[in-house]
Amino acid sequence: MRTSLKSIVLLIIGIFVSTSLCGQDIQVKASAPNQVGVGQSFRLTYTSNERISSVDVPKTNAFTLLSGPQTSSSSSMQIINGQMTSNSTYSWTYIMQADKEGTFDIPGAIVNIKGKGVRSNSVRIQVIASSSQQTQQGNNQRQSTQNQTFDKNDFFIKANVSNTNPYVEEQVIIQYKLYLGPQAQRYQASIRKLPSSTGFWTYDLNDKEAEPARTTETINGKKYTVMDLYAVAVFPQKTGKLSISPLEVQTIVQVVMQQQQRSNNPWDVFFNDPFFGGGRVQNIELELKSNPVTLNVKELPKNKPADFSGLVGNFTMKASLSRNKLSTDNATNFSITISGNGNLQHIEAPEITFPSDFDVHEPNIMDNIQKGANGVSGSRTFEYVIIPRNPGAFVIPQAFFSYYDKTKKQYVSLSTDEISLKVEKGKGQAGQYYSSSNKKNVQIIGTDIRYIKTTDTQLKTKHNAFFLTPLYWLLLFLPFIGFVLFVILLRKQIENKKNIAKIKDKKASKLARKRLLKAEKYMKSGNNEQFYIEISQALWGYISDKFHIPLVELSLDTTRRKLEERNLKPELIDECMNVLNQCEYERFAPASDTTAQMLYDMSFRFITAIENEIKKM
């Protein structure tokens, strides 16, 4: 009995101890410098012995989150006395910036590990006055002991614009190039802030998988290494002077410093020459900005064609029919393809008057867009499904499309050829057919003549009179009641259609969720480029429709102002801005490690939070 009781007690103690040890397995530690200067960037790192799924970084008024997270992992293995042990470390690093002077605490973050939230320790950081003067003094001291060949002015970013006086909807290519002076050995650059603008439709021209192009250029006798850093195609949407903010880049440059040491040994002078690899290697951090870009957008010439598309470029158009002979129980596909260089996503379906004997569905739009150093080109195809209802010979009329050709300095009108379609009678319709245009009456062949009935017929008198009964009065006034209700509903529908903003407001959430579902399909298929495009269009389209902001005026500043005018909570506004920033960062900055699933979840929570907050107001 005592043995059994002792075994039970030991088993309970063992379970308790093992449970306690399991609870202590997961460890999370936050680390950061104890002291930084105002305006100085630093690393905030969260480290754990288990794989981290996500980190909820707390927001503070004293620090600004610049970028991140950057994830890394390491593992080690030891064998001692025949026993093997392994340790793994997982880190998530964020780049922060100190905004004001003082001593501040960054609260513990919630780190998600294996589906559980583990809180890290808090971090206390002392922010002192800007250390630029101290850094300058240190540089002066180093300059007194060595002859530096480093010149900060030899490192800069230049924005090259293909055309500074474009027309509305004319393609303008902006290439941002990084110039490295002759003293640079290696470099590392990360985009800190992308250019922002209002009044443009933009396309990202960067190939995230390709290595940046590298060339050399001589300026004022100095030979520079030139790197293609970033490229974008913009299409101005309105006339006037439009500006694009600079591109901001954080760069670490490795240069060779020649030591200023006098020696009587001639070999020291020989091998100290930088040409032979002499001198001391130093890493210098630089924050570079490109020149801002200003475009003077001109209005297109007058005498525009009636069917003018509003586009500028060079296009071609063709039409095709999947088959020009079929029966009434089949369908055919009619396609119109417009190809060329220009803003392809602004091409709308040409107006075509199909024969009234056709059932035609809304066109399916397919884009084939190529983006590269020469800008945006490709094609947009409109595919119609045509179902003929009657047999006969039909003609699909011409389609028209016009644009402005800057090279020819004139408007160009394109048209397709007429296409003939022969429709035969389908199976199972030998005895009847109809025409939607009332060209022929419905025919019933073989049953339109009936024989005289020769058998005895017994007639009965019907005693129930229908006249003046309640049913009689109901049927009499029912058309008038229906007409009044129809007029009321029609007027209400007309008023609702006039209020376009109200319609867009109601449909904003529905349209955004449809785009999110489409983005999810791209994410599961591994098509990241289309995924980021759909996520971006879902978020910006939702904001445009929900808060009545025209597409040409969309920007982060406009969005914040509209959210504040709706008296939303400051925390929600900050979270919304973070989601939009993260979305744009993921779309244009290939260095980020945020997963597509995280970005999808953030976007879904963003729309849901806005909808819930507006419903409470």
BAMARBA-478016 format. One record per residue (C-alpha): x, y, z. Coordinates in steps of 0.25 Angstrom, whole numbers, plus 5000, padded with zeros to 4 digits. Each point is the difference from the previous one (the first is absolute). Layout:
# residues N
XYZ/...
This chain:
# residues 617
500050005000/501150105004/500849964987/498750034991/499850135008/501550044998/499949974985/498850094998/500650125008/501349984991/499150004988/499350135004/501350075003/500649954987/498850064992/500150135007/501550014998/499949974986/498850094997/500850125007/501249974992/499250004987/499450135004/501450065002/500649944986/499650134992/500850125003/499950134994/501050125002/499950144994/501350084999/500450144995/501150105002/500050075014/500350134994/499750074986/499950144995/498850074995/499849974985/500949885001/499549864995/500349885008/499649855001/498949945009/500249855000/499149895005/500749875002/499449865004/500449865001/498749964992/499650044986/499250145000/498850014992/499750155002/500350115009/499150115005/500950125002/499450105010/499950144995/500750125007/500050154998/501550005002/500449914989/499649984985/500049864993/500850024987/500149864995/499949855004/500049895003/501349944996/500049865004/501249915003/500249865006/501349935005/500249865006/501149935007/500349865004/500949945011/500549865004/500449995014/500349865006/499349934989/498750095002/499650094989/499350135003/499550104990/499650155001/499250094991/499850155000/499050084992/500050154999/499150114994/500750134999/499350144998/500750134996/499550115009/500350155001/500050085012/499150134999/500250085013/501050015011/499749935014/500049865006/498949914995/499549865001/499649914989/498949915006/500149854998/499549954987/499149884998/500849904992/499249894994/500649865001/499349874996/498750075001/500350065014/500250145004/501350025008/500350145006/501550044999/500750095010/499950154999/501250094995/500550135006/500750094990/500650145003/499950104989/501050115000/500350124991/500449984986/501349934999/500450074987/501050105007/500649885008/500149924987/500650124993/501150025011/500349854999/500250024985/500950125001/500949925010/500149884990/500350104989/501150065008/500749865000/499749954986/499850064986/498649974996/499649994986/498549995003/499150114995/498649995003/499650084988/500549894991/498849925005/498650044995/498749964994/499550064986/498649994995/500049994985/498750044993/499749964986/499150134998/499750115009/498950064991/499049894997/498650004996/498949945009/500149855000/501350004993/501049905005/501250065008/501149915005/500850045012/501349925003/500750025013/501549974999/501049995012/501450064997/501249955008/501350075000/501349944996/500449975015/498849915002/500449855001/498649945004/498750065003/498649955006/498850094997/498649995005/498850084996/499550085012/498950084994/499449994986/499650124992/498650055002/499150084991/498650044997/499350004986/500849884994/499749864996/501249925003/500749874996/501249945007/501049964989/501049935010/500349854998/500249955014/500749874996/501050074991/501350065004/500150154999/500750054987/501450055002/500750104991/501150115001/499950154998/501050115000/499650135006/501050125001/501149914998/499649905011/499649864996/498749955007/499449875002/498550014997/498949905005/498650004995/499350015013/498550024997/499150034988/498650044999/499050044988/499050115003/498850054992/499550145004/498550005002/499950165000/500650124994/500950105008/501349995008/500149865007/501149975010/500649865004/500750005013/501549955001/500449855002/500749985013/501049895002/500949965011/501349954995/501349945007/501250024991/501349935003/501250094996/501549995002/500750105008/501550034998/500850005013/500850135002/501249935006/501450054996/501149895000/501449994995/499749864994/499650024985/499249875000/499050065010/499750114990/499949904989/499149915007/499250115007/499550054986/498549974998/500349944986/500649885007/499049985010/500750085011/499350095010/498949985010/498649964996/498950085006/498449994999/499350134999/498550015001/499450114991/498550044999/499850054985/498850074993/499850014986/499650134993/498550035000/499349994987/499050104994/499249984988/499350114992/498849924994/499450064988/498549984995/499849924987/499850074987/498550044996/499249934990/499949875007/499249894993/498749965005/500549875005/501350055006/500549905011/500850115007/501349924998/501350044995/501049904993/500049914988/499049894999/499449894991/498749935000/499449874994/498849925002/499849854998/498949905001/500249865006/499149944989/499250074989/499049884998/499249945011/498649965004/499050065009/500349915011/501550045001/500850125003/501250074994/501050105006/500250134994/501350075004/500650144999/501550025003/500650145001/501649995001/501050115001/500850095010/499250085010/499149995012/499349874996/499249995013/499250124996/499549944987/498549995000/499249904991/499650064987/498650024998/499449904990/498549984996/499849854999/498849944992/498850005008/499949854997/501349985009/500149985015/501350065004/500650005014/500950105006/501449994995/501149935007/501250095001/501449944999/501350085002/501349964994/501050115006/501550004998/500850105009/501450034998/501150114997/499250054988/498750025008/498749934999/499549924988/499149884997/498649984997/498550005006/499049904994/498550015001/499349874998/498549994998/499249875000/499050004989/498749915000/499250014988/498549985001/499649994986/500649944987/500450094989/501250084995/500550115009/501150115000/500750045012/500350154998/501350085001/500650045013/500750145001/501150055009/500850134999/501250055007/501150114999/501349974993/501050095005/501049964990/499150034989/499450125007/498649964997/498849925004/499949864994/498749924999/500149854999/498849914995/499849854999/499449934988/498649954999/499949855003/498949914994/499449905008/499149894995/499049935009/499349874997/498849945007/500449925012/499549865004/498649995008/499550134994/499449954987/498650045003/500250145006/500950125001/499850145005/500650144996/500350105011/499850114990/498549964996/500449974986/499349875000/498849955008/500149885008/499649884991/499449875005/500049914988/499149884999/499150045012/499450134994/498749934994/499149925009/498949914996/498550025003/499549925012/498949914996/499749935013/498850055009/500350115009/499350035014/500050155003/499850045015/499550145005/501050065010/499250075011/501250075008/500150144994/501450075000/499550144998/500050095013/500749895008/501250045009/500949934991/499450084988/500450135008/501349955004/500449974985/499450134996/500950095008/501249915001/500650064987/499950145006/500649965013/501149934993/500250124991/500150105012/501049915007/500849994987/500150154999/500450015014/501149904999/500550054987/500150145005/500849955012/500949924991/500350124992/500350095012/501049895005/500749994987/500250155000/500749995013/501249934995/500850025012/499049935008/500049884991/501549995000/499950015016/499149885000/500849924991/501350035005/500249895010/499449904990/500950044989/501250005009/499749865005/499949944986/501450064997/500549935013/499449874996/500750024986/501350045007/499949875009/499949914987/501350074995/500749985013/499749855000/500449994986/501450075003/499750124991/500550105010/500150124990/498549994996/499749975015/500650135004/499350084989/498749945004/500250035015/500450154996/498850024991/499149945011/500550095011/500150134992/498749974992/499349985014/500550135005/499650084987/498649945000/499850015015/500550145003/499650064986/501550034996/500250014985/501149904995/500950114995/500050065014/500349885008/501250015009/500449965014/499850155005/498650014993/499649875006/500550045014/499250134999/498749934996/500149905011/500250115010/498850084994/499149885003/500550005015/500649865000/500849965011/501550055000/500449855002/499249954989/500550114991/501549975003/499749854998/499450034986/501250094996/500949885004/499249904992/500150104987/501550025003/500349855001/499249974988/500750104991/501349965006/499849854997/499650044986/501250084996/501149975010/500549854997/500950005013/498849985010/499749875007/498650015003/499249884994/498950024991/499049935010/500450115010/499750114991/498749934996/499649995014/500450145003/499150054988/498849925004/500150055015/500250144994/498750004992/499249935011/500450105011/499650124991/498749944998/499749975014/500550145005/499150074990/498849915004/500150055014/500050154996/
